[in-house]
Amino acid sequence: MEWKSLWPQIARKLGNFFLFASFALLVTLILVWEPDGRGLNLKEGDVSPHDIRSPRKLSYVSQVLTERARDQAEASVEAVYDPPDPSVARRQLIRASAIVKFIEAVRSDPYGTPEEKKIWLASMEGISLPEDVISSLLSLPEARWELVSREVPSVLERAMRNEIREDRLLEVRRALPAMVSWELDEGEVRVVVSLAGNLVAPNSFLNPEKTEELRKKTRDAVEPVVRTVEKGEVIVRAGSVVGPLELEAINALGLNRP
C-alpha cells in the first residue's frame, strides 16, 4: 500500500527528468548539427569540415578588404624626389675642368713615356677609362684635342640640366652620344662620352618624409569597404582552408560559436 501511494510522486519526478534530458539533448543537437555552421570553433588556417553557408543576407564593413584596398592604394604611390640640385652640376663641371687640365698636362709632359702617361691617365681618381680611350687621348692631334676638351664640359652641362636620379644614371649615359657635336668623328665621340659619362651624377634625391606623408594620405583616403553576403551563399567549402576573409564573414554572421 505504501509503495502504491508513492508511485504517482515517483512517476512525476521521472517524467520531469526525462523532459529535461530531452530538452538538453535537443539543444545539443541544434548547436552541433545546425547546417549553417553554428557551433563551430574555426580559426584562420583550419580546414572546414563541411560547407558553411550564410543563413541570411548581411552587409558589414570588411576590415580585411579595407586593409587590402589601403595597401594597394599605398603601394601605387610613387616615391617623391626633390627637384634637381643645381649645385651638383656646378660641382661636376668644376671637376670636369680639372680633369681636362690634368689630361692636357699629361699630354704635354716632355719627360713622361707613353706607358707612364697611360698609367697616369688610368689612375685618375673616380674616373675609369677603357684602354682604347686612353690611347686616343694621348694620340689625338692638338687641334682635335681642343675640340674634344671643349666638348666634354659642354655635353656634361647639357646632360645635367635634366633631372637625374640614381636609378636613371645608365639611361642618361646612353643618351650622351646624341649630345656630342657632329664635328667629332666616332673615335672622338667615344672619348667625350667616356669622360662625360664618368662625371654625370645624380642631382635629384629621394625625399623619404614627403614620400611617407603622401602614402599615408593616400591610404587614409580609402573608404571602408562594405561586403555583402547573400542568404545561402557558401562562405567556405568543405575541405577548404579558412582564410582571413572567410573567418571574418563567419564571425560577422555569428556562426563561429564554441
C-alpha positions in Angstrom: 0.0 0.0 0.0 2.8 2.3 0.9 4.5 1.7 -2.5 1.4 2.3 -4.4 0.9 5.7 -2.7 4.4 6.8 -3.6 4.2 5.8 -7.3 2.5 8.9 -8.6 5.2 11.1 -7.0 8.0 8.9 -8.4 6.3 9.0 -11.9 6.2 12.8 -11.8 9.9 13.0 -10.9 10.8 10.6 -13.7 8.7 12.5 -16.1 10.4 15.8 -15.2 13.9 14.1 -15.5 13.2 12.7 -19.0 11.7 16.0 -20.1 14.8 17.9 -19.0 17.1 15.3 -20.6 15.2 15.5 -23.9 15.4 19.3 -23.9 19.2 19.2 -23.2 19.7 16.7 -26.0 17.7 18.8 -28.4 19.7 21.9 -27.7 23.0 20.0 -28.1 21.9 18.6 -31.5 20.9 22.1 -32.7 24.3 23.6 -31.7 26.3 20.7 -33.2 24.4 19.8 -36.3 22.7 23.0 -37.4 23.5 23.2 -41.2 24.5 26.9 -41.3 27.6 26.1 -39.3 26.8 27.5 -35.8 28.6 25.7 -33.0 31.9 25.6 -35.0 35.1 26.9 -33.5 37.1 27.7 -36.6 40.4 29.6 -36.7 42.4 31.0 -39.6 44.2 28.1 -41.2 41.7 25.5 -40.1 40.1 23.2 -42.7 36.3 23.5 -42.9 34.6 20.2 -42.0 31.7 20.9 -44.3 30.2 23.7 -46.5 29.4 26.7 -44.4 26.5 28.8 -45.9 25.2 32.2 -44.9 21.9 31.8 -43.1 20.8 35.3 -44.1 21.7 38.3 -46.2 24.2 40.5 -44.4 26.2 43.6 -45.2 29.1 44.6 -43.0 32.3 46.6 -43.1 35.1 44.2 -44.0 38.4 45.1 -42.3 40.2 42.5 -44.4 39.0 44.0 -47.7 39.5 47.6 -46.4 43.2 46.8 -45.4 43.8 45.2 -48.8 42.4 48.3 -50.6 44.5 50.6 -48.4 47.7 48.5 -49.0 47.1 48.6 -52.8 46.5 52.4 -52.7 49.6 53.0 -50.7 51.7 50.8 -53.0 50.6 52.7 -56.0 52.1 55.9 -54.8 55.5 56.6 -56.4 58.4 57.8 -54.4 58.7 61.6 -54.1 62.0 63.1 -55.3 63.3 66.6 -54.6 63.8 69.0 -57.6 67.3 68.8 -59.2 70.0 70.4 -57.1 71.9 72.9 -59.4 75.0 72.7 -57.1 75.6 69.1 -58.2 76.0 70.3 -61.8 78.3 73.1 -60.8 80.5 70.8 -58.8 80.7 68.2 -61.6 81.6 70.9 -64.2 84.4 72.2 -61.9 85.7 68.7 -61.7 85.5 68.3 -65.5 87.6 71.4 -65.9 90.2 70.0 -63.5 90.3 66.6 -65.4 90.7 68.3 -68.8 93.6 70.4 -67.4 95.2 67.2 -66.0 94.9 65.4 -69.3 96.5 68.4 -71.1 99.4 68.4 -68.6 99.9 64.7 -69.2 99.7 65.1 -73.0 102.3 67.9 -73.0 104.7 66.4 -70.4 108.0 66.1 -72.3 109.6 63.7 -69.9 106.8 61.1 -69.5 107.0 58.0 -71.6 103.8 56.8 -73.4 103.5 53.9 -70.9 103.9 56.3 -68.0 101.3 58.6 -69.4 98.8 55.8 -69.8 99.3 54.8 -66.2 98.8 58.4 -65.1 95.5 58.7 -67.0 94.3 55.3 -65.8 95.0 56.4 -62.2 92.7 59.5 -62.2 90.5 59.3 -59.0 86.9 58.4 -59.7 87.5 58.1 -63.5 87.6 54.7 -65.2 88.6 54.9 -68.9 88.9 52.0 -71.4 92.4 51.4 -72.8 91.4 52.5 -76.3 90.1 55.8 -74.9 93.3 56.4 -73.0 95.3 55.7 -76.2 93.1 58.1 -78.2 93.6 60.8 -75.6 97.3 60.6 -76.0 97.4 60.3 -79.8 94.9 63.0 -80.7 96.4 65.9 -82.7 96.4 69.1 -80.7 93.7 70.7 -82.9 91.4 67.7 -82.4 92.1 67.6 -78.7 91.0 71.2 -78.5 87.6 70.2 -79.9 87.3 67.2 -77.6 88.3 69.2 -74.5 85.7 71.9 -75.1 83.0 69.3 -75.9 83.4 67.4 -72.6 82.0 70.1 -70.3 79.5 71.2 -72.9 78.0 67.7 -73.1 78.1 67.3 -69.3 76.3 70.6 -68.8 73.6 69.6 -71.2 73.1 66.3 -69.5 73.0 67.8 -66.1 70.2 70.2 -67.0 67.7 67.3 -66.6 66.6 65.5 -63.5 68.9 62.6 -62.8 68.0 60.0 -60.3 70.3 57.3 -59.1 68.4 54.6 -60.9 68.4 56.5 -64.2 72.2 57.1 -64.5 72.6 54.4 -67.1 69.7 55.8 -69.1 71.4 59.3 -69.1 74.8 57.9 -70.1 73.3 56.0 -73.0 71.8 59.3 -74.3 75.2 61.2 -74.2 76.3 60.3 -77.8 73.3 62.2 -79.2 74.5 65.3 -77.4 78.0 65.4 -78.9 78.8 67.8 -81.8 78.7 66.5 -85.3 82.2 67.9 -85.9 83.7 65.0 -84.0 84.4 61.6 -85.5 83.4 58.3 -84.0 86.6 57.8 -82.0 86.5 61.3 -80.6 82.8 60.9 -79.7 83.8 57.8 -77.7 86.4 59.9 -75.8 83.9 62.6 -75.0 81.2 60.1 -73.9 83.7 58.2 -71.7 84.8 61.4 -69.9 81.4 63.0 -69.6 79.8 59.6 -68.6 82.2 59.3 -65.7 81.2 62.8 -64.5 77.4 62.5 -64.8 76.0 62.3 -61.3 72.5 62.2 -59.6 71.1 65.6 -58.9 67.6 64.6 -57.7 67.3 62.6 -54.4 64.6 60.7 -52.7 62.6 62.6 -50.0 61.5 59.9 -47.5 59.4 62.3 -45.4 57.3 63.6 -48.3 57.0 60.1 -49.7 55.7 58.7 -46.4 53.4 61.6 -46.0 51.8 61.1 -49.4 51.5 57.4 -48.9 49.8 57.9 -45.6 47.4 60.5 -47.0 46.5 58.2 -49.9 46.0 55.3 -47.6 43.8 57.2 -45.2 41.6 58.5 -48.2 40.4 54.9 -48.9 36.8 54.5 -47.7 35.9 51.4 -45.6 34.9 48.5 -47.9 31.4 47.0 -47.3 31.0 43.4 -48.1 27.6 41.8 -48.7 26.9 38.1 -48.4 23.6 36.7 -49.7 21.4 34.1 -48.0 22.6 30.6 -48.8 25.9 31.9 -50.2 28.8 29.5 -49.5 31.3 31.2 -47.2 33.8 28.3 -47.3 33.7 25.0 -49.0 34.1 21.7 -47.2 37.8 20.8 -47.1 38.9 24.3 -47.9 41.3 26.3 -45.7 39.7 29.1 -43.7 41.4 32.4 -44.7 41.1 35.8 -43.1 38.2 36.9 -45.4 36.2 33.7 -44.7 36.8 33.8 -41.0 35.7 37.5 -40.9 32.4 36.6 -42.6 31.8 33.6 -40.3 32.3 35.8 -37.3 30.1 38.6 -38.7 27.3 36.1 -39.2 27.7 34.8 -35.7 28.4 31.2 -36.9 31.6 30.7 -35.0 30.5 29.9 -31.5 32.4 27.3 -29.5 
